[in-house]
Amino acid sequence: MNAILTIIAKRRKKSVVLVSLTMTMLIMLLFARRVHSFERYDVVVVESSAFKTYEDVIAGFKSSCNCNVKKIIPLDLYGKQTIDEIYDLKPRIVFAIGEKALKYLSSINDLPIIYTMVHDPKPLVDDKKNVIGVTTHIPFEKQLSTIAKIFTSVKRLGVMYNPKDSIGTATMNGVLSRASSLGITLTEGKFHNSRDLISAVDKMDGNIDALWLIPDALMTSPELIEYIMLYSIKYNVPVFSFTDKHLDLGASLVITTAPADVGIQAGELASIMVRSGSQPDNLINESNYATVMINKIVVAKMSLVIAESFKNRDTLKLDLTKRN
């Protein structure tokens, strides 16, 4: 009897050892697969220009992409050899920063391209199945709601936009509807060129409580921005803009996307693509966050009324994924 029990005990011990070894091998296999799926991969960055702002975009991208940035290529410092050099570097993904970079890379169809710092990418990504990214566009309805919450005295708002901008044209009806629900009257200032812009500003004739600038290439012209700021001083009309560069020039409010935030979001997209081995369906993704900056010095000079909850805040972050 004792002999039989001894044999059974030995067999049980062997079974336990076999199960233990099998489990160990399974765990090692799963761990190996996990490590492989999270292996760092190479990315080549192409910048429209060597802007300091783009350093924040790249830092954000690096923090979330789990990748090796193999090389950064500023287009304004390189020539026609850029495309050949990208292929020589054999990256898993190319990261385009800015409209010029995205446009330049349009000849590449066999490498995944992720972009950001582009306001209106639609004309550049149509029919491009290898391109995906994060736009810097902030829904105008959400911007308008933010303006109304911060500056309760603004009831007549002039809005300057280019009808050729596909985003502006497509959403302006929604903005007009949103303004009405907020008790704000919008005066539209449409422009196609610099002469139109000046004329549209002049037609406002000071009969507005504030002037709201929508992103456009013309708005980068120092001469035109100076003209708008002189109008602001002449009629004591605050300017609400889309870039922090205009704060120092006299804008009262800026609603913009922080470069680091869109960089992080682009890096997350890259990481998802590499892990899943496929590309998300949505080729144009809006930024998840917006940064609001208030120029308290100019606001005081313009006698703007700030809502109580914003009086002690110069900067705040909006979560654009949430409803207003």
Secondary structure, 3 states (H helix, E strand, C coil): CHHHHHHHHHHHHHHHHHHHHHHHHHHHHHHHHHHHHCCCEEEEEEECCCCHHHHHHHHHHHHHHCEEEEEEEECCCCCCCHHHHHHHHCCCEEEEECHHHHHHHHHCCCCCEEEEEECCCHHHHCCCCCEEEEECCCCHHHHHHHHHHHECCCCEEEEEECCCCHHHHHHHHHHHHHHHHCCCEEEEEECCCHHHHHHHHHHHCCCCCEEEECCCHHHHCHHHHHHHHHHHHHHCCCEEECCHHHCCCCCCEEEECCHHHHHHHHHHHHHHHHHHCCCCCCCEEECCEEEEEECHHHHHHCCCCECHHHCCCCEEEEECCCCC
